[in-house]
Amino acid sequence: MVAARAGVSRATVSRVVNGSPKVTPDVAAAVQQAIEALNYVPNRAARSLVSRKTQAIALIVPESAARLFADPFFASVVQGVALHLADTDYTLNMIIESESQAGKTRRFLLGGNVDGALVVSHHTGDHSYAELSRSLPVVFGGRPLSPLEHGNYFVDVDNTAGAQTAVEYLITSGRRHLATIAGPQDMPPGVDRLSGWYETLAAHGLDAGLVEVGDFSPASGAAAMRRLLDRGVPIDGVFAANDQMAIGAYTAIREAGLSIPHDVAVVGFDDDNYGLNASPPLTTVHQPSVEMGREMAHVLVRLIEGEPTELITRLQTSLVVRDSA
């Protein structure tokens, strides 16, 4: 119908729709007028049969919906993905996957519904979707936890260096009785940030024994801080492996009648709204989560389109000094 109205062949209409430069401006204008008059929209399903591409990307979040919407990290990564894809022809499908949906999600991914997948989670260090990379381009947010799973494309921040920066700052500020609230040790951020803690204290010849582990939630940070204080050992500085646990530590420190930062300096990791809106505002390590999302999308699009790209993309962190330390 568009071809008949514009007085051209269907092949010419196809060239105009697909942005081919092999059409003269006057013919392209005639086709465009016909498209607008008929309200024609290209059928994505039909085009995918020819191109074998869906122009769709899946963003898989293997977390509960409650955790997804409560954690600013995910919102920042999703924002970065969307910002990059806005300048492409790819649409974004977001899937929040629970343990009971794992098979359903895999069937969707392998059913020709998307051209590639992004996987982002605090738990993605296990790279549980790694086997899909044999059939579908996949990019992970976070390094693999197991050396056996190396070889997957991933984008991550330098968590070890970020933690070193935080601990170094506490030490150069004159704090000597330090403790840390580490993240879960089955997640790469938890492992790497604790590694940075140990390496920095060892370099300064300081005791690294005051360690408690949380699950990245504010409640776990408060509980871990109470356990640290219950040891009866002097503490004048705390490094928490994320901002949410740092804010939880605030609660326990104040319950003990101590002030921040006079008695106990606190440094977190993330630089999200938890730290910015805290009282006092939290000194923290900024991780570029939006840029992480952008880079994940950038790498995936290059993989889909057959362009060379780096296997590992590692982003740098920076210290944001506020009033808590």
JOLIN-V852545 format. One record per pair of residues at least 12 apart in sequence whose C-alpha atoms are under 6 Angstrom apart, sorted by the first residue. I is the first residue (numbers start at 0). J is the second residue. D is the distance in Angstrom with one decimal. If there is no record, write none. Layout:
i=(I/I)
j=(J/J)
d=(D/D)
This chain:
i=(1/4/5/5/5/53/54/55/55/55/55/55/56/56/56/56/56/57/57/57/57/58/58/58/58/59/59/59/60/60/60/60/61/75/75/76/76/76/79/79/79/79/80/80/80/83/115/115/115/116/117/117/117/118/119/122/124/124/124/124/124/124/125/125/126/138/138/139/140/140/140/141/141/144/152/152/153/154/154/155/156/156/156/157/158/158/159/159/159/161/162/162/163/163/174/174/176/176/177/177/177/178/178/178/179/179/179/179/180/180/180/181/181/181/182/182/182/182/182/183/211/215/216/216/217/217/217/218/220/220/220/221/221/221/224/224/225/235/235/236/236/236/237/238/238/239/240/241/241/241/242/242/242/242/245/259/260/260/264/264/265/265/266/266/267/268/268/269/269/269/270/270/279/279/280/280/281/281/282/282/282/282/282/283/283/284/284/284/285/285/285/286)
j=(33/33/29/30/33/113/89/89/90/91/113/114/91/113/114/115/116/91/92/93/116/93/116/117/118/94/117/118/95/96/119/120/96/288/289/288/289/292/289/290/292/293/292/293/296/293/135/136/137/137/137/138/139/139/140/186/141/142/143/144/186/187/143/144/143/152/153/153/153/154/155/154/155/187/310/311/311/312/313/313/313/314/315/315/191/192/191/192/195/316/192/195/195/199/235/236/234/235/234/236/237/209/210/237/210/237/238/239/211/212/239/193/212/240/212/213/214/215/240/214/223/244/243/244/243/244/247/247/244/247/248/247/248/251/248/251/251/262/263/263/264/265/265/266/267/267/268/267/268/269/267/268/269/274/267/323/323/324/323/324/323/324/282/283/283/283/284/284/285/286/283/285/322/323/321/322/321/323/319/320/321/323/324/318/319/317/318/319/316/317/318/316)
d=(5.5/6.0/5.5/5.3/5.8/5.7/4.6/5.1/4.7/5.9/4.9/5.9/5.1/5.3/5.8/5.3/5.7/5.9/4.7/5.8/4.6/4.7/5.8/4.7/6.0/5.0/6.0/4.8/4.9/6.0/5.4/5.8/4.7/5.5/4.8/5.3/4.9/4.3/4.3/5.8/4.2/4.4/4.5/4.8/5.4/5.4/5.7/4.8/5.8/4.8/5.8/5.0/5.8/4.8/4.7/5.6/6.0/5.6/4.3/4.6/5.8/5.6/5.7/5.4/5.9/5.1/5.3/4.5/5.7/5.2/6.0/5.8/4.7/5.6/4.7/5.9/5.4/4.7/5.8/4.9/5.2/4.4/5.8/5.7/5.6/5.5/4.9/5.0/4.5/5.6/5.1/5.0/4.8/5.7/6.0/5.9/4.8/5.3/5.7/4.8/5.7/4.7/5.9/4.9/5.1/5.4/4.7/5.6/5.0/5.4/4.6/6.0/4.6/5.2/5.7/5.3/5.7/5.9/5.6/5.4/5.6/5.6/5.6/5.6/4.7/4.5/4.3/5.8/3.9/4.5/5.2/4.2/4.5/5.3/5.3/5.9/5.7/5.8/4.3/5.1/4.5/5.9/4.8/4.9/5.9/4.8/5.5/5.1/4.2/5.8/4.7/5.3/5.9/5.7/5.5/5.9/5.1/5.5/5.7/4.5/5.5/5.6/5.0/5.1/4.4/5.0/4.5/5.7/5.1/5.3/5.7/4.7/5.6/5.6/5.8/5.5/5.7/5.1/5.7/4.6/4.5/5.5/6.0/6.0/5.3/5.6/4.5/5.9/5.5/5.2/5.9/5.0)
